[in-house]
């Protein structure tokens, strides 16, 4: 449809000009505004058929105005532009009734396509104009890269309904975080969110875990036990690693999805279920279908709305924000607060991250626990990456801390670099032991939730020695408990 009236609102003159000319080339009649006051005046005089608006304006918030515009001009699609490229913004734009949300920077072709779709459908944007969004920036998903923007937009479109969602992505990309976001932002938020990992349950127990069992249903079934479907009643059931579900259990799951009813193992009565299903896998389900290990009909039942999570190497521009978030979280848990140098972020961006976001989080926790410097430099990051990739083995507690041997090596190297040939006659052993013992004590106490008797037994020392070591190394057991 050409020749439509379109109002573009943005306080950036360059953006107004570029968007205006792009839409005029499509044959539209375009007016622009730089403020909320100017927008309101032009809405009355120009009466646009489509409104394209930025969020942050000099005298107001474009998102706050969407319900007002929809009330005053019913049926007018609103396209929201925003440099605040977060999940909260995408969801709030949808909740406020926006027809489309486009994160900045955007492609002009994407904007002209959105305008064409808006004009073609003339969708009446719904929603309660007086409703508050109620979602802050404390949502679990982080990242402003284009791949994550697409994830946010998909989430925003499905939170308000009960469509089944299939989350696809490599291990460590945050599939459960997406599932929780969909649940927490939707109408079932006040109800249970129940997760089950198919790969972690023995094959013979999958059906009992999902559907529960009656007393005497099998050896050891001493009492009736509810399954995950009952536990999630009214809420969301997250089926993680669905690709590992045994073939025989897939048949029962398919029937539940088709009928909305199930029978506990060993039971004759049917139970009506009301849950939203979200599934996830890192496996190639079409390949499993071809190998006859996954049911094709179940795949289509689950794959109503696919959400594809990018790997971390596909969203390198998010690494800095993620790394800072994980360091802040570690500090909130009692670990030393660290700051990342810009060069350190560049070094992180050069890593391939086969473990994705989970690997990055683990590395940030190691740096918070081990690095003696407040600022994390590129050299420290590169040393951690090299030592981690080398696959050097270490005792369990050392591996948990993230490579205490690396900290020793780093400290000794710094010691020699500081003193050169004029080494002090003594003190190196004590300095190195201090480097090792303090994080070792903190980790051990955290593992046993601050129980000093258990910690002493685990370390192979008596309790009095442990107390002495805690005093010598400046370890406060009350602070350590916060880590557990």
C-alpha positions in Angstrom: 0.0 0.0 0.0 1.5 3.4 -1.0 0.6 7.0 -0.3 0.0 6.3 3.4 0.4 9.1 6.0 3.3 8.3 8.4 4.5 10.3 11.4 8.1 9.7 12.4 9.1 10.9 16.0 12.8 11.0 17.0 15.0 13.6 18.6 17.9 12.7 16.4 17.6 14.9 13.3 19.8 12.6 11.2 17.5 9.6 11.9 14.4 11.7 11.1 15.9 12.7 7.8 17.0 9.2 6.8 13.8 7.5 7.8 11.7 10.2 6.1 13.5 9.9 2.8 13.4 6.1 2.9 9.6 6.1 3.4 9.1 8.8 0.9 10.9 6.6 -1.7 8.3 4.0 -0.9 5.6 6.5 -1.9 4.4 7.5 1.5 3.5 10.9 2.9 5.8 11.5 5.8 5.9 14.1 8.6 8.4 14.2 11.4 8.5 15.4 15.0 11.3 15.8 17.6 9.4 16.0 20.8 6.3 14.6 22.5 4.6 18.1 22.3 5.3 18.3 18.6 4.1 14.7 18.1 0.7 15.5 19.8 0.2 18.5 17.6 1.0 16.7 14.4 -1.2 13.8 15.4 -4.1 16.1 15.5 -3.3 18.0 12.3 -1.8 15.2 10.2 -3.7 12.2 11.5 -1.2 9.5 10.5 -2.1 6.0 9.5 1.2 4.7 11.1 3.2 6.1 13.9 6.9 5.4 14.1 8.3 6.6 17.5 11.5 6.6 19.5 11.4 5.7 23.2 13.5 8.4 24.8 12.4 11.9 23.8 13.4 15.2 25.3 10.0 15.8 27.0 8.7 12.3 27.5 8.8 8.6 26.9 7.5 7.2 23.6 6.5 3.9 25.2 4.3 5.7 27.8 2.4 7.4 25.0 1.5 4.3 23.0 -1.6 3.4 25.0 -2.8 7.1 24.7 -2.2 7.1 21.0 -4.1 3.8 20.6 -7.0 5.1 22.6 -7.2 8.4 20.7 -6.5 6.8 17.3 -7.9 3.2 17.3 -6.5 0.8 14.7 -3.4 2.9 14.1 -0.2 0.7 14.2 2.6 2.0 16.3 6.2 1.0 15.5 8.6 1.6 18.4 12.3 2.3 17.9 14.7 2.1 20.8 18.4 2.2 21.6 17.5 0.6 25.0 17.9 -2.9 23.4 16.8 -5.0 26.3 14.3 -7.8 26.8 12.3 -5.5 29.1 12.0 -2.9 26.4 10.8 -5.4 23.8 8.3 -6.9 26.2 7.0 -3.6 27.4 6.6 -2.4 23.8 4.4 -5.4 23.1 2.4 -5.0 26.3 1.7 -1.4 25.6 0.2 -2.4 22.3 3.0 -1.6 19.8 2.6 -3.3 16.4 6.4 -3.8 16.1 9.6 -3.1 18.0 12.8 -2.4 16.2 16.1 -2.0 18.2 18.6 0.6 17.1 20.6 0.5 15.0 18.1 -0.9 12.5 18.2 -1.6 8.8 16.0 0.8 6.7 14.8 -2.2 4.8 13.6 -3.7 8.0 11.7 -0.5 8.9 10.1 -0.2 5.5 9.0 -3.8 5.7 7.5 -3.2 9.2 5.6 -0.2 7.8 4.3 -2.2 4.9 3.2 -5.0 7.2 1.4 -2.5 9.5 -0.4 -0.9 6.6 -1.3 -4.3 5.1 -2.8 -5.8 8.2 -4.1 -2.6 10.0 -3.8 -4.6 13.1 -5.7 -3.1 16.0 -3.1 -3.2 18.8 -4.7 -4.5 22.0 -3.8 -4.3 25.7 -5.1 -2.4 28.7 -4.0 1.3 28.2 -3.8 1.8 32.0 -1.8 -1.3 32.7 1.7 -0.9 34.0 4.4 -3.0 32.4 5.9 -4.0 35.8 9.1 -5.3 34.3 12.3 -3.7 35.3 15.8 -4.2 34.0 16.5 -7.1 36.4 15.5 -9.7 33.8 17.9 -12.6 33.5 18.8 -12.2 29.7 21.6 -9.9 28.9 22.8 -8.6 25.5 22.1 -6.0 22.9 23.4 -7.7 19.8 21.2 -8.3 16.8 20.8 -12.0 17.4 19.6 -11.4 21.0 17.3 -8.7 19.8 15.6 -11.3 17.6 15.3 -13.6 20.7 13.7 -10.7 22.7 11.2 -10.0 20.0 10.2 -13.6 19.7 9.8 -13.8 23.5 7.7 -10.6 23.6 5.3 -12.1 21.0 4.7 -15.4 22.9 4.6 -14.3 26.6 0.9 -13.4 26.5 -0.3 -16.7 25.1 0.1 -20.4 25.8 1.7 -21.5 22.5 4.2 -24.3 23.0 7.8 -23.1 22.6 10.9 -25.1 21.5 14.2 -23.5 22.5 17.2 -24.5 20.4 20.8 -23.8 21.0 24.2 -25.1 22.1 24.8 -26.1 25.6 25.5 -23.2 27.9 23.6 -20.6 25.8 20.9 -20.0 28.5 17.9 -22.0 27.3 16.4 -22.3 30.8 16.8 -18.5 31.3 14.7 -18.0 28.2 12.1 -20.5 29.5 11.9 -18.7 32.8 11.6 -15.3 31.2 8.6 -16.5 29.1 7.0 -17.9 32.3 7.8 -14.9 34.5 6.6 -12.3 31.9 3.4 -14.2 31.1 0.0 -14.6 32.8 1.2 -17.8 34.5 3.9 -16.0 36.4 2.2 -16.5 39.8 2.0 -20.2 39.2 4.8 -22.9 39.4 7.7 -23.1 37.0 8.8 -26.8 37.0 11.9 -28.0 35.1 13.0 -31.5 34.3 16.2 -32.5 32.5 15.5 -35.6 30.4 19.3 -36.4 30.2 19.6 -36.5 34.0 16.8 -39.0 34.6 17.2 -42.8 34.2 15.2 -44.1 31.3 13.1 -46.4 33.5 12.0 -43.5 35.7 11.1 -40.8 33.1 7.4 -41.7 33.0 7.2 -41.7 36.8 9.0 -38.4 37.0 6.6 -36.8 34.5 3.3 -38.4 35.4 3.8 -39.6 39.0 2.9 -43.1 40.2 0.5 -44.9 42.4 1.5 -46.9 45.4 2.7 -50.4 44.4 3.1 -49.4 40.7 6.6 -50.8 40.8 9.2 -52.1 43.3 9.9 -49.4 45.8 6.8 -47.4 45.1 5.7 -47.3 48.8 3.3 -44.3 48.4 1.6 -42.3 45.7 3.9 -39.7 44.3 2.9 -36.7 42.1 4.8 -36.1 38.9 6.1 -32.9 37.2 2.8 -32.4 35.3 0.9 -32.2 38.6 3.5 -30.1 40.3 3.3 -27.6 37.4 -0.5 -27.4 37.4 -1.6 -24.0 36.3 2.0 -23.0 35.5 4.8 -23.9 33.1 6.6 -27.3 32.6 10.1 -26.9 31.1 11.2 -30.1 29.4 15.0 -29.6 29.1 17.1 -31.7 26.8 14.0 -33.1 25.1 16.2 -34.8 22.5 17.3 -37.3 25.2 13.8 -38.4 26.0 13.4 -42.2 25.6 11.3 -43.1 22.5 8.7 -45.0 24.5 8.1 -42.0 26.8 7.7 -39.7 23.8 4.5 -41.6 22.9 2.9 -40.8 26.3 4.0 -37.2 26.2 2.5 -36.8 22.7 -0.8 -38.2 24.0 -0.8 -35.7 26.9 -0.2 -32.8 24.5 -3.0 -34.0 22.3 -5.6 -34.8 25.0 -4.6 -32.7 28.0 -4.9 -35.7 30.2 -2.6 -38.4 31.6 -2.6 -41.4 33.9 -0.1 -41.8 36.7 2.1 -44.9 36.3 0.0 -47.8 37.7 -3.1 -45.7 37.9 -6.5 -46.0 36.2 -7.8 -42.5 36.8 -7.1 -39.7 34.3 -5.9 -36.4 35.5 -6.6 -33.2 33.6 -3.6 -31.0 33.1 -3.3 -27.3 32.6 0.3 -26.4 31.9 2.2 -24.5 29.4 4.9 -26.6 27.7 8.3 -25.2 26.9 11.0 -27.7 25.6 14.6 -27.2 24.8 17.5 -29.2 23.3 21.0 -28.7 21.9 20.5 -31.7 19.5 19.5 -31.7 15.9 15.9 -33.1 16.2 15.3 -33.5 12.4 18.4 -35.7 12.3 17.1 -37.7 15.3 13.8 -38.1 13.4 15.6 -39.5 10.4 17.4 -41.9 12.7 14.0 -43.0 14.2 15.0 -42.0 17.7 12.6 -39.0 17.9 8.9 -38.9 16.9 8.2 -36.6 14.1 4.6 -35.9 15.3 6.0 -35.0 18.7 8.5 -32.6 17.1 5.7 -30.7 15.3 3.7 -30.6 18.5 6.6 -29.0 20.3 8.0 -26.8 17.6 5.0 -24.4 17.4 7.2 -21.4 18.1 11.0 -22.0 17.8 13.4 -19.8 19.6 17.0 -20.1 18.4 19.6 -19.0 20.9 22.9 -17.7 19.4 26.2 -19.1 20.6 28.4 -16.6 22.4 30.8 -16.5 19.4 27.8 -15.2 17.4 27.2 -12.3 19.8 30.7 -11.2 20.6 29.5 -7.6 21.2 27.6 -8.9 24.3 30.7 -10.3 26.0 31.7 -7.2 27.8 28.2 -6.6 29.3 27.9 -10.2 30.3 31.4 -10.4 31.9 30.7 -7.2 34.0 27.3 -8.7 35.1 29.0 -11.9 36.2 31.7 -10.0 38.1 29.0 -7.9 39.8 27.1 -11.1 40.8 30.3 -12.6 42.2 30.9 -9.5 44.3 27.3 -9.7 45.6 28.0 -13.3 46.7 31.1 -12.2 48.7 33.9 -12.5 46.3 36.3 -9.5 45.7 34.9 -6.8 43.4 36.8 -6.6 40.1 36.8 -4.2 37.2 37.5 -5.2 33.6 39.9 -3.1 31.4 38.7 -2.5 27.8 41.7 -4.5 26.6 40.6 -7.4 28.8 37.1 -7.3 27.1 38.9 -7.4 23.7 40.8 -10.4 24.8 37.6 -12.2 25.9 36.1 -11.4 22.5 39.0 -13.3 20.8 38.2 -16.6 22.6 35.9 -19.1 20.8 33.8 -19.9 23.9 32.8 -23.5 23.2 31.0 -23.6 26.6 29.2 -20.3 25.7 27.7 -18.1 28.4 28.2 -20.7 31.1 31.9 -20.9 30.3 32.2 -17.1 30.5 30.4 -17.0 33.9 32.7 -19.7 35.3 35.8 -17.8 34.1 34.6 -14.5 35.7 34.0 -16.3 39.0 37.6 -17.7 38.8 39.0 -14.2 38.1 37.0 -12.8 41.0 38.3 -15.4 43.4 41.9 -15.6 42.2 43.1 -12.4 40.8 44.9 -10.2 43.3 44.4 -7.1 41.2 41.3 -5.0 41.4 41.5 -4.4 37.7 41.5 -7.4 35.4 43.9 -6.7 32.5 44.2 -8.4 29.1 47.3 -10.2 30.4 45.4 -11.8 33.2 42.5 -12.8 30.9 44.9 -14.4 28.4 46.8 -16.3 31.1 43.5 -17.7 32.4 42.4 -18.7 28.9 45.7 -20.4 28.1 45.9 -22.3 31.4 42.2 -23.4 31.0 42.7 -24.6 27.4 45.9 -26.5 28.4 43.7 -29.0 30.3 46.1 -29.2 33.3 44.7 -31.4 36.0 44.4 -30.4 39.6 42.8 -31.6 42.8 39.0 -31.2 43.0 39.1 -28.1 45.2 41.8 -26.5 43.1 39.8 -27.1 40.0 36.7 -25.6 41.6 38.5 -22.4 42.5 39.5 -22.2 38.9 43.2 -23.0 38.9 45.1 -22.2 42.1 48.2 -23.5 40.4 47.9 -20.6 37.9 47.6 -18.1 40.8 50.8 -19.6 42.4 52.6 -19.3 39.0 51.4 -15.8 38.6 52.5 -14.7 42.1 55.9 -16.3 41.8 56.5 -14.7 38.5 55.4 -11.3 39.9 57.7 -11.8 42.9 60.8 -12.4 40.7 59.8 -9.5 38.4 59.5 -7.2 41.4 62.9 -8.0 43.0 64.9 -9.1 40.0 68.3 -10.4 41.1 68.1 -8.7 44.5 65.9 -11.4 46.0 65.1 -11.1 49.7 66.8 -13.9 51.7 63.5 -15.4 52.8 59.7 -15.1 52.7 58.9 -16.5 49.3 57.4 -19.8 50.7 55.2 -17.9 53.1 54.0 -15.5 50.4 53.1 -18.3 48.1 51.3 -20.3 50.8 49.3 -17.2 51.6 48.2 -17.1 47.9 47.1 -20.7 48.1 45.6 -21.1 51.6 43.2 -18.1 51.6 41.1 -19.2 48.5 41.4 -22.8 49.6 40.0 -22.0 53.0 37.2 -19.9 51.5 36.2 -22.6 49.0 36.3 -25.4 51.6 34.1 -23.5 54.1 31.7 -22.5 51.3 31.4 -26.2 50.2 30.4 -27.2 53.7 28.2 -24.1 54.3 30.6 -22.7 57.0 30.8 -25.8 59.2 34.3 -25.6 60.5 34.4 -29.2 61.9 33.5 -30.6 58.4 36.0 -28.2 56.8 38.8 -29.3 59.1 38.1 -33.0 58.4 38.0 -32.3 54.6 41.3 -30.5 54.7 42.9 -33.1 57.0 43.8 -30.8 59.8 42.4 -30.3 63.3 39.8 -27.6 64.2 42.3 -25.5 66.2 44.7 -25.4 63.2 41.8 -24.4 61.0 40.9 -21.6 63.3 44.5 -20.4 63.4 44.7 -20.5 59.6 41.5 -18.5 59.2 42.9 -15.8 61.5 46.3 -15.7 59.8 44.8 -15.5 56.3 42.1 -13.0 57.2 39.2 -15.3 56.3 35.9 -14.4 58.0 33.7 -17.6 58.2 30.5 -15.4 58.3 31.4 -13.8 55.0 32.3 -17.2 53.5 28.8 -18.5 54.3 27.3 -16.0 51.8 29.1 -17.9 49.0 27.4 -21.2 49.8 
